[in-house]
Amino acid sequence: MSRQGQLTKAVTGVTLGNMVEWFDFAIYSSMAMIMAKVFFPTTNSYNELIAIYAAFAAGFLIRPLGGFLFGPIGDRFGRRTALVLSISMMSLATLCIAMIPSYHSIGIAAPILLVVMRMLQGLSTGGEYGGSCIFIAEHSPDKRRTFFTSWLEFGNIAGFLVGGIIVNVISSVLGENTMVAWGWRVPFVIAGLMGIVALFIRLHVDETPVFREMQAGKAKATARAPSLWALILKEWPQLLRCAGLVAAFNINYYIVLGYIPSYLVSFMGMSETFSANLSLIATLALLLFIPVFGMLGDRFGRKRMLTIGSVLIIISAIPVFWALQSHGMAAIVIGMTVLLLGMLFFEGTIPATLTSLFGSTVRYSCFAISYNLSVSLLGGTAPLINTWLIQQTGITLIPAFYLIGGAVLGLLALWKMHDRTGKPLPT
């Protein structure tokens, strides 16, 4: 097979597999209210929402452990090996969630089982995103690496979109009572089956040229893999830089796509239909423009693109949330458009940027560790933290402050970063 054919196969196979994670995220976001009633029934809707967000966050809190597990596997035994193992674990845990009885059937065991399965999912995704970025980046030509890796983000958003659409279709067909009774299980079955298909594809995708060279002895350092402590001591500047960029990227992602729809319903009194339609339009817009911003990243430089995105978020976050609170249709649409534009500067360029921070022999470990620590502390916990802070303080601008904080971290990470756009990955 030609190099272009191998690249196309790698991008397709890995992107489809990574979609499963975001499909699952869309399920939780779209069915948060329903799952709260199934697993955490109380008389207080705020407490139900916080409880289900806490269960969701549990999967993120264990992701660093997944990074420590899958990172060394990817560096020692192959990028493809780690990705096959991660999607297998994810698919199994997702199918198990679909079979958990409700709280009314088995009591406290129900939410406990949900949290355990979420933790298994979190463990598996600890090696998923970083491995996917690395796999595509190591297959890509230097001059178009940003564009090809941007398709990974396209796949993520597509998974989020498809998951949301499927939940909406099933909900409209079955109705709320049936969804609470058993309908919520159907999307998880679909996600698990998608994972099995992705597993089959990954088993038939070639290993990256970089790792094949390492296997052939051109990178003998893999035979003497450094200890975790030695790795941290040597790579800590790049680990911190990666974590800062990941914080800016994921805070933006989880607030804009994952949290604002529930925010508009829970705190602004908007209808669920309006919120769902807004989320759908936003997701379609991202799908359309992510590859475009990937191409722009190759042309104008990834560091420049990320800097523009961070500054845009800082100066617009508070005005945008004032617009969201205005209840005016035009103000809300304009506000969301600005936030989406800020997202796109990250969506199109962040996979290639993060991959280029580390040398080949420690790339998977460093990426997985720093990425997942940052996501766990600042990204996946964003819905829970923002909901709790708003409930405690009554300040509905909390998400705007959270966005600004993430963007500031991003700018700090970009300071003195060497831009490797169009250049070979470090060895």
Phi, psi and chi 1 to 4 in degrees:
 res  aa     phi    psi   chi1   chi2   chi3   chi4
   1 MET       -  140.6 -176.6 -176.9  -65.8      -
   2 SER   -66.4  163.8   66.8      -      -      -
   3 ARG   -61.8  -39.7 -178.8  175.6  179.5 -179.4
   4 GLN   -63.9  -38.9 -178.1   61.4   40.2      -
   5 GLY   -65.0  -41.1      -      -      -      -
   6 GLN   -63.6  -39.7  -68.8  177.7   -8.7      -
   7 LEU   -64.8  -45.1  175.0   58.7      -      -
   8 THR   -61.3  -42.4  -59.1      -      -      -
   9 LYS   -65.0  -40.9 -171.3  176.2  179.6 -178.8
  10 ALA   -65.2  -46.4      -      -      -      -
  11 VAL   -61.7  -44.9  171.2      -      -      -
  12 THR   -65.1  -49.3  -57.1      -      -      -
  13 GLY   -64.4  -45.5      -      -      -      -
  14 VAL   -72.1  -39.7  174.2      -      -      -
  15 THR   -63.4  -43.2  -62.6      -      -      -
  16 LEU   -61.8  -41.5  179.2   60.8      -      -
  17 GLY   -63.8  -40.5      -      -      -      -
  18 ASN   -69.8  -22.1 -149.7   54.0      -      -
  19 MET   -59.0  -31.5  -78.7  178.1   61.9      -
  20 VAL   -60.4  -40.3  176.5      -      -      -
  21 GLU   -60.3  -43.8  176.5 -174.7   -8.4      -
  22 TRP   -80.7  -26.8  -58.8   98.5      -      -
  23 PHE   -59.5  -44.1 -175.4   94.4      -      -
  24 ASP   -64.8  -40.4 -175.0   68.3      -      -
  25 PHE   -61.7  -40.8  173.8   55.6      -      -
  26 ALA   -64.0  -37.0      -      -      -      -
  27 ILE   -61.0  -48.4  -68.4  172.9      -      -
  28 TYR   -62.5  -42.7  -83.6   98.5      -      -
  29 SER   -65.4  -44.8  -61.0      -      -      -
  30 SER   -72.9  -30.3  -57.9      -      -      -
  31 MET  -110.6   23.2  -62.2 -165.4  -59.2      -
  32 ALA   -56.6  -46.4      -      -      -      -
  33 MET   -64.9  -41.5  -60.1  -68.6 -172.3      -
  34 ILE   -68.2  -46.7  -67.4  173.0      -      -
  35 MET   -67.2  -29.8  -65.5 -168.1   66.9      -
  36 ALA   -62.6  -38.9      -      -      -      -
  37 LYS   -70.5  -32.7  -69.8 -179.8  172.6   61.4
  38 VAL   -73.6  -43.1  172.7      -      -      -
  39 PHE  -107.0  -22.5  -69.1   99.4      -      -
  40 PHE  -135.8   56.5  -56.2   96.6      -      -
  41 PRO   -69.2  123.0   25.6  -33.2      -      -
  42 THR  -139.2  178.9   69.3      -      -      -
  43 THR   -89.8   -4.1   56.7      -      -      -
  44 ASN  -116.0  115.2 -172.8  -49.1      -      -
  45 SER   -65.4  -32.8   59.5      -      -      -
  46 TYR   -63.2  -42.5  -78.4  129.1      -      -
  47 ASN   -65.2  -38.7  -69.9  -20.0      -      -
  48 GLU   -61.1  -45.0  -72.2 -178.3   -9.6      -
  49 LEU   -65.0  -43.4 -165.9   59.3      -      -
  50 ILE   -63.2  -38.5  -72.7  176.5      -      -
  51 ALA   -64.7  -44.0      -      -      -      -
  52 ILE   -71.7  -33.4 -161.6   64.0      -      -
  53 TYR   -66.8  -33.7  -80.1  147.2      -      -
  54 ALA   -66.1  -41.2      -      -      -      -
  55 ALA   -63.7  -39.1      -      -      -      -
  56 PHE   -63.8  -42.6  178.7   66.4      -      -
  57 ALA   -66.7  -27.1      -      -      -      -
  58 ALA   -57.8  -37.0      -      -      -      -
  59 GLY   -64.9  -31.0      -      -      -      -
  60 PHE   -78.4  -33.8  -75.3   87.9      -      -
  61 LEU   -65.7  -26.3  -65.8  175.5      -      -
  62 ILE   -93.7   -5.1 -158.9  171.9      -      -
  63 ARG   -57.9  -37.7  -76.7  177.3   68.2  153.7
  64 PRO   -57.1  -36.2  -27.4   36.5      -      -
  65 LEU   -62.6  -38.1 -177.5   58.6      -      -
  66 GLY   -63.5  -35.8      -      -      -      -
  67 GLY   -63.4  -43.2      -      -      -      -
  68 PHE   -65.2  -29.1  -72.4  114.0      -      -
  69 LEU   -80.1  -53.1  172.3   64.2      -      -
  70 PHE   -82.8  -24.6  -73.0  100.8      -      -
  71 GLY   -57.6  -56.2      -      -      -      -
  72 PRO   -61.5  -33.6  -26.0   36.2      -      -
  73 ILE   -61.4  -44.9  -68.5  175.1      -      -
  74 GLY   -65.1  -34.8      -      -      -      -
  75 ASP   -79.9  -29.3  -77.5  -29.0      -      -
  76 ARG   -97.3  -39.7  -65.3 -172.1 -177.0 -170.4
  77 PHE  -112.6   -5.6  -57.2  106.5      -      -
  78 GLY   123.6  144.7      -      -      -      -
  79 ARG   -63.1  -43.4  -54.1   -9.2 -174.8  171.7
  80 ARG   -65.0  -39.8 -172.2 -177.6   69.0  170.0
  81 THR   -58.1  -46.2  -60.2      -      -      -
  82 ALA   -64.0  -40.1      -      -      -      -
  83 LEU   -69.1  -35.4  -72.6  172.5      -      -
  84 VAL   -65.2  -43.7  165.5      -      -      -
  85 LEU   -65.2  -40.5  -69.0  174.4      -      -
  86 SER   -67.0  -42.3   67.9      -      -      -
  87 ILE   -70.6  -30.2 -162.5   63.0      -      -
  88 SER   -64.4  -45.7  -60.1      -      -      -
  89 MET   -66.1  -41.0 -174.4 -179.2  -65.7      -
  90 MET   -61.0  -46.1  166.2   66.1   79.6      -
  91 SER   -63.5  -42.7  -57.5      -      -      -
  92 LEU   -63.0  -46.4  177.2   61.3      -      -
  93 ALA   -64.5  -38.9      -      -      -      -
  94 THR   -65.2  -43.3  -58.5      -      -      -
  95 LEU   -64.6  -35.1  -71.2  171.6      -      -
  96 CYS   -65.8  -37.5  -73.6      -      -      -
  97 ILE   -58.8  -39.9  -72.1  176.7      -      -
  98 ALA   -62.3  -19.2      -      -      -      -
  99 MET  -104.5    1.1  -64.1 -176.5  -73.0      -
 100 ILE   -71.3  127.7  -60.6  175.0      -      -
 101 PRO   -65.1  161.9  -19.8   32.7      -      -
 102 SER   -77.8  169.8   68.3      -      -      -
 103 TYR   -59.4  -38.3 -177.5   91.4      -      -
 104 HIS   -67.6  -19.3  -66.5  -63.9      -      -
 105 SER   -90.1  -44.6  -62.0      -      -      -
 106 ILE  -127.2    9.3   60.3  174.2      -      -
 107 GLY    68.8 -140.7      -      -      -      -
 108 ILE   -62.8  -19.7 -167.4   64.6      -      -
 109 ALA   -63.2  -28.3      -      -      -      -
 110 ALA   -63.7  -56.1      -      -      -      -
 111 PRO   -64.8  -29.4   19.0  -31.1      -      -
 112 ILE   -64.4  -45.8  -69.3  174.8      -      -
 113 LEU   -63.4  -38.8  -73.1  172.3      -      -
 114 LEU   -60.5  -46.1  175.7   65.0      -      -
 115 VAL   -64.3  -40.0  170.6      -      -      -
 116 VAL   -61.9  -44.8  169.7      -      -      -
 117 MET   -67.0  -37.4  -68.9  -58.2  106.3      -
 118 ARG   -62.4  -36.0  -84.3  -66.1  -58.7  152.8
 119 MET   -69.3  -37.1  -67.5  176.4   74.9      -
 120 LEU   -64.9  -40.1  -78.3  178.2      -      -
 121 GLN   -62.0  -42.9  -73.5 -179.2  -40.9      -
 122 GLY   -62.8  -39.4      -      -      -      -
 123 LEU   -61.2  -42.7 -167.3   68.0      -      -
 124 SER   -69.5  -39.8   67.9      -      -      -
 125 THR   -73.9   -9.7   54.6      -      -      -
 126 GLY   -59.9  -24.0      -      -      -      -
 127 GLY  -114.2    2.9      -      -      -      -
 128 GLU   -79.0  -57.5 -179.7   64.2   28.2      -
 129 TYR   -66.8  -48.9 -178.2   79.6      -      -
 130 GLY   -60.1  -43.4      -      -      -      -
 131 GLY   -62.5  -38.8      -      -      -      -
 132 SER   -66.1  -44.6  -61.6      -      -      -
 133 CYS   -58.5  -47.1  -70.7      -      -      -
 134 ILE   -64.6  -42.4  -68.9  167.6      -      -
 135 PHE   -60.1  -47.2 -161.4   86.6      -      -
 136 ILE   -69.9  -43.3  -64.8  176.5      -      -
 137 ALA   -61.6  -39.6      -      -      -      -
 138 GLU   -75.3  -15.5  -68.9 -175.8  -10.2      -
 139 HIS   -89.9  -16.6  -87.5  -72.9      -      -
 140 SER   -87.0  149.4  -59.6      -      -      -
 141 PRO   -70.0  150.0   24.0  -32.6      -      -
 142 ASP   -58.1  -41.7  -62.9  -26.4      -      -
 143 LYS   -74.4  -13.8  -61.2  -64.3 -176.8 -179.1
 144 ARG  -128.6   20.3  -57.0 -169.5   68.3 -164.7
 145 ARG   -62.8  -39.8 -178.3  167.1  -68.6  115.6
 146 THR   -63.1  -43.0  -46.0      -      -      -
 147 PHE   -63.7  -49.5  170.0   69.9      -      -
 148 PHE   -66.8  -39.3  -77.3  114.5      -      -
 149 THR   -71.7  -22.2   53.7      -      -      -
 150 SER   -64.2  -22.8   72.8      -      -      -
 151 TRP   -67.0  -21.7  -76.6   98.1      -      -
 152 LEU   -64.0  -43.7  178.3   63.0      -      -
 153 GLU   -66.8  -34.2  -70.2  -58.8  -40.0      -
 154 PHE   -58.6  -44.3  178.7   92.8      -      -
 155 GLY   -64.5  -38.7      -      -      -      -
 156 ASN   -61.0  -48.7  -66.1  -15.1      -      -
 157 ILE   -65.4  -38.0  -58.2  -64.2      -      -
 158 ALA   -62.1  -40.8      -      -      -      -
 159 GLY   -62.7  -41.0      -      -      -      -
 160 PHE   -62.2  -43.8 -174.6   88.9      -      -
 161 LEU   -65.6  -49.8  173.6   63.1      -      -
 162 VAL   -61.7  -41.1  172.6      -      -      -
 163 GLY   -60.4  -44.9      -      -      -      -
 164 GLY   -63.8  -41.6      -      -      -      -
 165 ILE   -64.0  -44.6  -69.7  174.6      -      -
 166 ILE   -62.0  -42.9  -73.4  177.9      -      -
 167 VAL   -61.8  -42.8  169.0      -      -      -
 168 ASN   -64.6  -41.2  -71.8  -24.5      -      -
 169 VAL   -65.1  -47.7  169.3      -      -      -
 170 ILE   -63.2  -40.4  -65.7  173.5      -      -
 171 SER   -64.1  -41.7  -62.7      -      -      -
 172 SER   -68.7  -31.8   63.2      -      -      -
 173 VAL   -77.6  -43.1  171.2      -      -      -
 174 LEU   -88.2  -31.4  -62.3 -179.2      -      -
 175 GLY    88.1  161.5      -      -      -      -
 176 GLU   -63.2  -43.5 -177.1  176.9   -7.4      -
 177 ASN   -63.4  -43.1  -69.0  -24.9      -      -
 178 THR   -68.5  -35.8  -55.3      -      -      -
 179 MET   -61.0  -43.1  -76.1  -63.5  -66.8      -
 180 VAL   -67.3  -37.2  173.1      -      -      -
 181 ALA   -68.9  -51.4      -      -      -      -
 182 TRP  -154.7  -16.0   58.0  -92.3      -      -
 183 GLY   -61.9  -27.7      -      -      -      -
 184 TRP   -62.3  -20.3   64.3  -90.2      -      -
 185 ARG   -72.5  -29.1  -57.4  177.5 -171.4  -84.9
 186 VAL   -59.3  -47.6  177.6      -      -      -
 187 PRO   -59.7  -32.8  -25.1   35.3      -      -
 188 PHE   -70.4  -34.9  -75.0  101.6      -      -
 189 VAL   -63.6  -43.7  171.9      -      -      -
 190 ILE   -61.6  -43.4  -65.2  172.7      -      -
 191 ALA   -61.9  -41.6      -      -      -      -
 192 GLY   -63.3  -40.7      -      -      -      -
 193 LEU   -67.8  -36.8  -65.3  177.1      -      -
 194 MET   -59.7  -38.9  -75.6  176.8   58.5      -
 195 GLY   -63.6  -38.1      -      -      -      -
 196 ILE   -65.7  -40.7  -66.5  173.9      -      -
 197 VAL   -62.4  -43.9  172.3      -      -      -
 198 ALA   -62.4  -37.6      -      -      -      -
 199 LEU   -60.4  -44.7  170.3   61.7      -      -
 200 PHE   -60.9  -42.7  177.3   80.2      -      -
 201 ILE   -65.0  -43.1  -66.0  174.6      -      -
 202 ARG   -65.1  -30.0  -72.4 -175.4  179.6 -175.9
 203 LEU   -67.0  -16.7  -72.7  169.9      -      -
 204 HIS  -115.6   18.1  -66.9   83.5      -      -
 205 VAL  -103.3  137.5  174.8      -      -      -
 206 ASP   -68.3  150.3  -67.5  -22.9      -      -
 207 GLU   -65.1  158.3 -176.9   56.5   87.2      -
 208 THR   -70.7  150.4   71.4      -      -      -
 209 PRO   -58.2  -36.0  -23.7   33.8      -      -
 210 VAL   -61.9  -46.0  171.4      -      -      -
 211 PHE   -71.9  -31.9 -171.1   77.9      -      -
 212 ARG   -63.4  -37.4  -70.9 -158.1  -59.2  -90.7
 213 GLU   -65.4  -39.4  -70.7 -179.3    2.2      -
 214 MET   -63.3  -41.2  -68.6  163.3   61.5      -
 215 GLN   -64.1  -34.1  -76.9 -178.1  -50.5      -
 216 ALA   -76.2   -3.8      -      -      -      -
 217 GLY    98.4    6.3      -      -      -      -
 218 LYS   -79.3  -11.3  -65.8 -178.8 -179.9  179.7
 219 ALA  -132.3   74.9      -      -      -      -
 220 LYS   -66.1  -10.7  -62.8  179.5 -179.1  179.0
 221 ALA   -63.3  -21.4      -      -      -      -
 222 THR   -65.8  -23.6   51.5      -      -      -
 223 ALA   -75.7  -14.7      -      -      -      -
 224 ARG  -126.0   57.1  -55.4 -176.1  -58.3  -85.8
 225 ALA   -58.0  131.4      -      -      -      -
 226 PRO   -68.4  154.6   26.8  -34.8      -      -
 227 SER   -68.9  165.6   66.4      -      -      -
 228 LEU   -59.0  -44.2  175.8   60.4      -      -
 229 TRP   -63.8  -43.2 -178.6 -116.0      -      -
 230 ALA   -64.2  -38.0      -      -      -      -
 231 LEU   -62.6  -45.1 -171.0   68.6      -      -
 232 ILE   -64.7  -43.4  -67.8  173.4      -      -
 233 LEU   -61.8  -38.3  -73.6  177.3      -      -
 234 LYS   -80.3  -38.9 -179.6 -179.0  178.5 -177.9
 235 GLU  -105.7    7.9  -59.2  -73.6  -15.9      -
 236 TRP   -58.3  -35.3   69.3  -94.0      -      -
 237 PRO   -62.3  -42.6  -22.0   35.0      -      -
 238 GLN   -73.0  -33.0  -64.8  -65.4   72.6      -
 239 LEU   -61.7  -44.0  -71.1  168.5      -      -
 240 LEU   -66.3  -40.5  -71.9  178.0      -      -
 241 ARG   -62.7  -44.8  179.3  168.0  -78.2  119.4
 242 CYS   -60.8  -45.4 -179.7      -      -      -
 243 ALA   -61.9  -39.4      -      -      -      -
 244 GLY   -65.8  -43.3      -      -      -      -
 245 LEU   -65.9  -39.1  -69.9  172.0      -      -
 246 VAL   -64.6  -39.2  168.9      -      -      -
 247 ALA   -60.8  -48.2      -      -      -      -
 248 ALA   -60.9  -44.4      -      -      -      -
 249 PHE   -64.7  -49.9  171.3   50.0      -      -
 250 ASN   -76.9  -34.6  -82.2  -82.4      -      -
 251 ILE   -59.6  -44.7  -73.9  173.4      -      -
 252 ASN   -60.2  -46.4 -157.8   12.2      -      -
 253 TYR   -62.0  -51.5 -172.6  100.1      -      -
 254 TYR   -73.3  -28.5  -72.7  108.9      -      -
 255 ILE   -74.0  -49.2  -68.7  -67.2      -      -
 256 VAL   -70.7  -51.1  176.4      -      -      -
 257 LEU   -90.0  -34.9  -75.5 -170.2      -      -
 258 GLY   -91.4  -29.8      -      -      -      -
 259 TYR  -109.6  -38.1 -174.8   65.8      -      -
 260 ILE   -57.9  -39.5  -75.8 -178.8      -      -
 261 PRO   -56.7  -46.0  -28.6   37.6      -      -
 262 SER   -69.5  -35.1  -63.7      -      -      -
 263 TYR   -59.8  -44.7  171.5   87.8      -      -
 264 LEU   -63.8  -34.6  -69.6  173.0      -      -
 265 VAL   -79.1  -48.8  174.3      -      -      -
 266 SER   -74.8  -38.3  -59.4      -      -      -
 267 PHE  -112.2  -22.5  -60.6  108.2      -      -
 268 MET  -104.6   -6.7  -63.2  -64.3  107.4      -
 269 GLY    73.1   18.0      -      -      -      -
 270 MET   -76.7  159.4  -54.1  -62.3  -70.8      -
 271 SER   -74.8  152.1   70.4      -      -      -
 272 GLU   -65.2  -32.7  -68.0 -170.4   11.1      -
 273 THR   -64.4  -46.1  -60.3      -      -      -
 274 PHE   -61.2  -44.3  172.2   80.1      -      -
 275 SER   -63.0  -42.6  177.5      -      -      -
 276 ALA   -65.2  -42.4      -      -      -      -
 277 ASN   -65.6  -39.1  -70.6  -24.3      -      -
 278 LEU   -62.7  -43.4 -176.4   66.2      -      -
 279 SER   -63.2  -39.8  179.6      -      -      -
 280 LEU   -64.1  -46.5  175.3   61.4      -      -
 281 ILE   -63.3  -41.5  -66.3  171.1      -      -
 282 ALA   -61.5  -41.5      -      -      -      -
 283 THR   -67.0  -41.3  -54.1      -      -      -
 284 LEU   -62.5  -39.2  -72.3  172.0      -      -
 285 ALA   -62.9  -42.5      -      -      -      -
 286 LEU   -61.9  -44.2  -75.1  174.2      -      -
 287 LEU   -57.4  -40.7  -82.8  178.1      -      -
 288 LEU   -67.0  -36.7 -179.9   63.3      -      -
 289 PHE  -105.0  -11.7  -72.9  104.2      -      -
 290 ILE   -57.8  -49.9  -76.1  173.9      -      -
 291 PRO   -62.2  -32.8  -22.8   34.7      -      -
 292 VAL   -62.1  -45.0  174.9      -      -      -
 293 PHE   -70.8  -25.8  -84.2   71.2      -      -
 294 GLY   -64.1  -43.7      -      -      -      -
 295 MET   -64.8  -39.9  -72.9 -170.9  -70.8      -
 296 LEU   -63.3  -35.1  -68.5  174.4      -      -
 297 GLY   -62.9  -40.4      -      -      -      -
 298 ASP   -66.2  -30.3  -80.7  -36.7      -      -
 299 ARG   -84.8  -43.9 -178.9  170.7 -178.6  176.9
 300 PHE  -105.0   -9.1  -63.0  108.0      -      -
 301 GLY   102.6  133.2      -      -      -      -
 302 ARG   -68.6  -38.5  -62.7 -170.4  -74.8  -99.6
 303 LYS   -63.3  -41.5 -177.0  175.5 -178.9  178.3
 304 ARG   -63.0  -42.9 -177.7  177.1  -60.0  170.4
 305 MET   -62.9  -44.3  -63.6  -78.1  -74.3      -
 306 LEU   -66.9  -35.7  -69.0  169.3      -      -
 307 THR   -64.7  -44.8  -59.1      -      -      -
 308 ILE   -60.7  -44.4  -66.3  171.9      -      -
 309 GLY   -60.9  -43.5      -      -      -      -
 310 SER   -63.7  -45.1  -62.6      -      -      -
 311 VAL   -64.0  -41.0  171.8      -      -      -
 312 LEU   -60.3  -42.1  179.1   60.0      -      -
 313 ILE   -65.4  -42.6  -67.3  166.3      -      -
 314 ILE   -60.9  -45.7  -70.3  171.0      -      -
 315 ILE   -81.3  -16.0   63.9  177.5      -      -
 316 SER  -109.0  -16.2   66.3      -      -      -
 317 ALA   -57.5  -51.9      -      -      -      -
 318 ILE   -65.8  -48.5  -67.8  176.7      -      -
 319 PRO   -57.3  -37.0  -26.0   35.3      -      -
 320 VAL   -64.7  -42.6  163.4      -      -      -
 321 PHE   -72.3  -27.5  -88.6   82.6      -      -
 322 TRP   -62.9  -39.6  -80.9  -23.7      -      -
 323 ALA   -64.6  -40.9      -      -      -      -
 324 LEU   -62.8  -31.5  -64.2 -179.7      -      -
 325 GLN   -82.4   -8.4  -65.8  175.0   10.8      -
 326 SER   -75.1  -18.6   71.4      -      -      -
 327 HIS    67.0    6.0  -65.1  -98.6      -      -
 328 GLY   -85.9  130.1      -      -      -      -
 329 MET   -57.0  -48.9  179.4   77.6   70.1      -
 330 ALA   -63.6  -41.9      -      -      -      -
 331 ALA   -63.3  -41.3      -      -      -      -
 332 ILE   -66.1  -43.2  -68.3  174.7      -      -
 333 VAL   -64.5  -44.3  170.7      -      -      -
 334 ILE   -63.5  -43.2  -67.3  172.3      -      -
 335 GLY   -60.2  -45.7      -      -      -      -
 336 MET   -64.3  -36.2  -77.4  -65.9  -68.8      -
 337 THR   -61.9  -41.2  -59.9      -      -      -
 338 VAL   -64.4  -44.2  173.3      -      -      -
 339 LEU   -64.0  -39.5  -70.3 -178.4      -      -
 340 LEU   -64.6  -37.8  -70.6  172.4      -      -
 341 LEU   -62.0  -43.6 -178.9   59.9      -      -
 342 GLY   -60.1  -39.9      -      -      -      -
 343 MET   -61.1  -41.3  -80.1 -173.5   65.5      -
 344 LEU   -62.6  -34.2  -78.7  166.3      -      -
 345 PHE   -61.8  -28.9  -77.4   98.3      -      -
 346 PHE   -86.8  -45.5  -79.8   84.8      -      -
 347 GLU   -56.5  -40.4  -68.1  -76.6  -13.8      -
 348 GLY   -77.8  -20.5      -      -      -      -
 349 THR  -122.4  -17.9   58.0      -      -      -
 350 ILE   -67.8  -37.2 -157.7   71.6      -      -
 351 PRO   -60.1  -46.7  -24.2   35.7      -      -
 352 ALA   -68.1  -35.5      -      -      -      -
 353 THR   -62.4  -49.2  -57.2      -      -      -
 354 LEU   -65.9  -38.9  -61.1  179.9      -      -
 355 THR   -64.4  -33.4  -53.4      -      -      -
 356 SER   -81.6    2.6   66.5      -      -      -
 357 LEU   -80.3  -21.9  -68.0  175.7      -      -
 358 PHE  -126.1  153.0  -52.5  104.9      -      -
 359 GLY   -71.1  161.3      -      -      -      -
 360 SER   -62.8  -36.4   58.8      -      -      -
 361 THR   -74.7  -18.5   58.3      -      -      -
 362 VAL  -125.0    9.5  -63.9      -      -      -
 363 ARG   -60.7  -48.2 -176.7  170.5  -66.7  138.5
 364 TYR   -65.2  -46.0 -151.0  126.7      -      -
 365 SER   -62.9  -49.6  -63.7      -      -      -
 366 CYS   -64.5  -44.8  -71.0      -      -      -
 367 PHE   -60.1  -50.9 -165.6  137.0      -      -
 368 ALA   -63.1  -41.9      -      -      -      -
 369 ILE   -67.4  -52.6  -68.2  168.9      -      -
 370 SER   -68.8  -40.2   56.2      -      -      -
 371 TYR   -61.1  -48.8  178.5   87.4      -      -
 372 ASN   -74.5  -32.5  -71.8  -66.5      -      -
 373 LEU   -61.8  -43.2  -78.7  171.1      -      -
 374 SER   -68.4  -44.7 -176.2      -      -      -
 375 VAL   -62.5  -41.9  170.7      -      -      -
 376 SER   -64.5  -42.3  -62.5      -      -      -
 377 LEU   -79.5  -35.1  -65.9  174.5      -      -
 378 LEU  -124.8  -20.3  -62.8  170.3      -      -
 379 GLY   -95.8  -68.7      -      -      -      -
 380 GLY   -65.5  -21.6      -      -      -      -
 381 THR   -85.2   -4.2   55.5      -      -      -
 382 ALA   -57.3  -46.9      -      -      -      -
 383 PRO   -59.5  -43.6  -25.6   36.1      -      -
 384 LEU   -64.1  -49.0  171.9   63.5      -      -
 385 ILE   -63.9  -43.5  -68.3  173.5      -      -
 386 ASN   -66.6  -41.4  -80.4  -92.4      -      -
 387 THR   -61.9  -45.2  -59.9      -      -      -
 388 TRP   -65.0  -43.8 -177.4   81.9      -      -
 389 LEU   -64.8  -40.6  -74.4  174.5      -      -
 390 ILE   -65.0  -42.1  -67.1  173.9      -      -
 391 GLN   -63.4  -37.8 -173.3  179.7   19.0      -
 392 GLN   -78.9  -35.4  -65.4  -61.3  -47.9      -
 393 THR  -104.2  -23.6   66.2      -      -      -
 394 GLY    76.7    6.0      -      -      -      -
 395 ILE   -91.8  107.3  -58.9  173.4      -      -
 396 THR   -82.0    0.2   52.7      -      -      -
 397 LEU   -90.4    4.7  -74.4  176.9      -      -
 398 ILE   -50.9  -46.2  -69.4  -69.0      -      -
 399 PRO   -60.0  -32.5  -24.5   35.2      -      -
 400 ALA   -65.1  -43.8      -      -      -      -
 401 PHE   -62.7  -36.8  -57.5  144.1      -      -
 402 TYR   -64.5  -42.9 -149.5   81.1      -      -
 403 LEU   -62.0  -43.5  -77.7  172.0      -      -
 404 ILE   -62.6  -43.5  -68.1  171.7      -      -
 405 GLY   -59.6  -42.2      -      -      -      -
 406 GLY   -64.3  -41.3      -      -      -      -
 407 ALA   -66.2  -36.6      -      -      -      -
 408 VAL   -63.0  -42.2  169.6      -      -      -
 409 LEU   -59.3  -39.5  -74.9  175.7      -      -
 410 GLY   -61.7  -43.3      -      -      -      -
 411 LEU   -64.3  -40.1  -73.6  178.8      -      -
 412 LEU   -62.5  -38.6  -69.2  173.2      -      -
 413 ALA   -67.9  -32.4      -      -      -      -
 414 LEU   -76.6  -18.3  -70.9  168.4      -      -
 415 TRP   -61.7  123.0 -175.5   52.4      -      -
 416 LYS    65.1   14.2  -68.0 -171.8  176.4 -178.8
 417 MET   -74.3  134.5 -173.4 -169.0   83.0      -
 418 HIS   -80.8  122.7  178.3   55.6      -      -
 419 ASP   -84.3  117.3 -169.4   -9.6      -      -
 420 ARG  -102.9   23.2  -60.9 -171.5   67.2   91.2
 421 THR   -56.5  128.2  -57.0      -      -      -
 422 GLY    78.0    0.9      -      -      -      -
 423 LYS  -109.3  161.6  -60.0  176.4 -179.2  177.7
 424 PRO   -63.2  153.7  -21.0   32.4      -      -
 425 LEU   -65.5  146.4  -69.2  170.3      -      -
 426 PRO   -63.7  146.2   21.9  -32.2      -      -
 427 THR   -98.1      -   56.4      -      -      -
